[in-house]
Amino acid sequence: PVMEGFDCWIPATGCDTSGKVMPVTAYPHTEGCSVTGGYVYRGSLIPELHGHYFYADWCNGWVRSFEFAGDTLL
């Protein structure tokens, strides 16, 4: 891959991002190593989590979530 998160790993290519969908967020390797999966909760059982995108880190086993308010990542 040319990109990992927002970082270019093959700078000689110029990191052309045309045609690529860039991430909305990223975290450093000090916090984990690999985003695994992802799901937007649309249920009603836990209303405060409605619309949150849940994802896990393969190496550390934690699960986190984030949500948007308009164009702002919360």
C-alpha positions in Angstrom: 0.0 0.0 0.0 1.0 3.6 -0.6 -0.7 5.0 2.4 -1.2 4.0 6.0 -3.7 6.2 7.6 -2.7 9.7 6.6 1.0 8.8 6.1 2.7 8.2 2.8 4.9 5.1 2.9 6.3 5.4 -0.7 7.2 9.1 -1.0 9.0 8.4 -4.3 5.6 7.9 -5.9 4.4 11.3 -4.9 1.6 9.7 -2.9 -1.0 10.5 -5.4 -4.3 10.2 -3.5 -6.6 10.6 -6.5 -9.1 7.9 -6.6 -8.5 6.9 -3.0 -10.8 7.4 -0.1 -8.8 9.0 2.8 -9.5 8.0 6.4 -11.6 10.2 8.7 -9.4 9.5 11.7 -6.2 7.6 12.5 -4.2 6.6 15.6 -0.5 6.1 16.2 1.2 2.7 16.6 1.8 3.5 20.3 -2.0 2.9 20.7 -2.4 -0.1 18.4 -1.4 -1.6 15.1 -4.4 -2.5 12.9 -8.0 -1.3 12.6 -10.1 -4.4 12.2 -13.7 -4.2 11.0 -16.2 -1.5 11.8 -19.9 -1.1 12.2 -22.3 1.9 12.7 -24.7 1.2 15.5 -28.2 2.0 14.4 -30.1 0.3 17.2 -32.4 1.8 19.8 -31.4 -0.2 22.9 -28.6 2.2 23.7 -29.7 5.5 22.3 -26.5 7.4 23.3 -24.5 5.2 21.0 -26.8 5.5 17.9 -24.7 6.6 14.9 -21.4 5.7 16.5 -18.9 3.9 14.3 -17.3 1.0 16.3 -13.9 -0.5 15.4 -11.3 -2.7 17.1 -7.5 -3.0 17.1 -6.2 -6.4 16.2 -3.1 -6.3 18.4 -4.5 -4.8 21.6 -8.0 -6.1 21.5 -9.7 -2.9 22.4 -13.0 -1.6 20.9 -13.6 2.2 20.4 -16.1 4.3 18.6 -16.5 7.7 17.2 -19.4 9.8 15.7 -19.8 12.9 13.6 -21.8 16.0 14.4 -22.2 17.4 10.9 -18.6 17.4 9.5 -17.0 17.4 12.9 -15.5 14.2 14.3 -16.4 13.8 18.0 
